[in-house]
């Protein structure tokens, strides 16, 4: 399982044998069934997850008690309630496996150790953080400026597998619309 992550990292930075060994000892492989909440709101996130296979989401409950999906992760990629994981504070978000998931996970202390002992992992972490900031800025802009249909088309263009693995209500929530609206859009554009 580690090779998947190591191959991704080596596309961005050069890894030494010591870096590879550090990765293998720092990241723990885990398998979770679908519909399993693996980090709960009201707790401090324990892990940063790297998704090898499967689909995950971050969600919270709004003031009406409705689920609001704030992030859907398609492999490969990292997922956690990031600011709460980094600061080791209580989160209001849940991390859920939508499908069965093969993951690598790392604790905050092991991540800190990894980035302090490896320049390659420190550089890679910075790149992941920069990509995350860019993604979140783009997502905010798209939610504010694109129509619901444009947001949906862009999502399935960038992540075509999502419509086969993620329930409509999660996709709709992530795109900032009701499931009924998304169903009408899907019928209209026949994807």
C-alpha positions in Angstrom: 0.0 0.0 0.0 2.9 2.4 0.7 4.1 2.2 -2.9 1.0 4.1 -4.0 1.9 7.1 -1.8 5.6 6.8 -2.5 5.1 6.9 -6.2 2.9 10.0 -5.9 5.6 11.7 -3.7 8.4 10.7 -6.0 6.7 12.5 -8.9 7.2 15.8 -6.9 10.4 15.3 -4.9 13.3 12.9 -4.8 13.2 10.2 -2.1 16.2 8.5 -0.5 16.0 5.0 1.0 15.9 6.7 4.5 12.8 8.7 3.3 11.1 5.5 2.1 11.8 3.7 5.3 10.5 6.7 7.3 7.3 6.7 5.2 6.7 3.0 5.8 7.2 3.3 9.5 5.1 6.5 9.9 2.0 5.7 7.8 -0.2 2.8 9.0 -2.2 0.9 6.4 -5.9 0.5 7.4 -9.1 -0.7 5.7 -12.6 0.6 6.6 -16.0 -0.6 5.5 -18.4 1.8 3.7 -20.5 4.2 5.7 -18.1 4.2 8.6 -17.4 7.4 10.5 -13.7 7.2 11.3 -13.3 10.6 13.0 -16.2 12.2 14.9 -17.3 15.8 15.5 -16.6 16.8 19.1 -13.2 15.1 19.2 -9.7 16.0 18.2 -8.7 14.5 14.8 -6.2 11.7 15.4 -5.1 11.1 11.9 -4.3 12.5 8.5 -5.5 10.0 5.9 -4.1 9.2 2.5 -6.8 7.7 0.3 -5.5 4.8 -1.8 -8.9 3.4 -2.8 -12.4 4.5 -2.1 -14.3 7.7 -1.5 -14.5 9.7 1.7 -16.2 12.9 2.8 -16.0 15.6 5.5 -19.4 16.7 6.8 -21.0 18.6 9.7 -24.6 19.2 10.9 -26.1 22.7 10.3 -28.4 24.5 12.8 -31.4 22.6 11.4 -29.7 19.2 12.0 -29.1 18.6 8.2 -25.8 17.1 7.0 -23.6 19.5 5.1 -20.9 17.8 3.0 -17.9 20.2 2.8 -15.4 17.9 1.0 -15.5 14.7 -1.0 -12.2 13.0 -1.5 -11.5 11.0 -4.6 -8.3 8.9 -4.7 -5.5 9.7 -4.5 -5.5 12.4 -1.9 -5.3 13.4 1.8 -8.2 14.0 4.1 -8.8 15.2 7.6 -10.4 18.1 9.4 -7.1 19.8 8.5 -6.9 22.9 10.8 -8.1 20.9 13.8 -5.7 18.1 13.0 -2.7 20.5 12.7 -3.7 22.5 15.8 -4.9 19.4 17.7 -8.2 21.1 18.6 -11.8 19.8 18.7 -13.5 19.6 15.4 -17.1 20.1 14.3 -16.6 17.8 11.3 -17.0 14.1 10.8 -14.8 12.0 8.5 -16.7 9.2 6.8 -15.9 6.4 4.4 -18.6 6.6 1.7 -17.3 3.4 0.1 -15.0 0.7 1.4 -11.7 2.5 1.8 -8.0 1.5 1.7 -6.1 4.2 3.5 -2.7 5.1 5.0 -2.9 7.1 8.1 -0.5 9.1 10.1 -0.7 10.8 13.5 0.2 14.4 14.1 3.3 13.5 16.1 4.5 11.1 13.4 3.8 13.7 10.7 5.8 16.3 12.6 8.7 13.8 13.1 8.6 12.8 9.4 8.8 16.4 8.2 11.5 17.3 10.7 13.6 14.3 9.7 13.1 14.4 5.9 13.6 17.4 3.7 11.7 15.6 0.9 8.6 15.1 3.1 8.8 18.6 4.3 8.9 19.9 0.7 6.1 17.5 -0.3 4.0 18.7 2.7 4.4 22.3 1.6 3.3 21.4 -1.9 0.2 19.5 -0.6 -0.6 22.5 1.6 -0.3 24.9 -1.3 -2.5 22.7 -3.5 -5.1 22.6 -0.7 -5.2 26.4 -0.4 -5.6 26.7 -4.2 -8.3 24.1 -4.3 -10.2 25.8 -1.4 -9.9 29.2 -3.1 -11.1 27.8 -6.4 -14.0 26.0 -4.7 -15.2 29.1 -2.8 -15.0 31.2 -6.1 -17.0 28.5 -8.0 -19.7 28.3 -5.3 -20.1 32.1 -5.5 -19.9 32.5 -9.3 -21.0 29.3 -11.2 -24.5 28.1 -11.6 -25.5 24.8 -10.0 -25.4 23.1 -13.4 -21.9 24.5 -14.1 -20.6 23.3 -10.7 -22.0 19.8 -11.4 -20.5 19.6 -14.9 -17.2 20.8 -13.7 -17.2 18.2 -10.9 -18.0 15.2 -13.1 -15.5 16.5 -15.7 -12.7 16.5 -13.1 -13.9 13.4 -11.2 -16.0 11.2 -13.4 -16.0 8.3 -11.0 -17.8 10.3 -8.4 -21.2 9.8 -9.9 -20.9 6.0 -9.7 -19.6 5.8 -6.1 -21.0 8.8 -4.1 -24.7 9.1 -3.3 -26.6 12.0 -4.9 -27.4 13.7 -1.6 -23.7 14.0 -0.7 -22.8 15.4 -4.1 -25.7 17.8 -4.0 -24.7 19.0 -0.5 -21.1 19.4 -1.6 -22.2 21.5 -4.6 -24.5 23.7 -2.4 -27.9 22.5 -3.7 -30.8 20.2 -2.8 -30.8 16.6 -4.1 -34.0 17.4 -6.1 -32.2 20.2 -7.9 -29.3 17.9 -8.7 -31.7 15.2 -10.0 -33.3 17.7 -12.4 -29.9 18.9 -13.6 -28.8 15.3 -14.2 -31.9 14.5 -16.2 -31.5 17.6 -18.2 -27.9 17.0 -19.2 -28.1 13.2 -19.5 -24.7 12.3 -18.1 
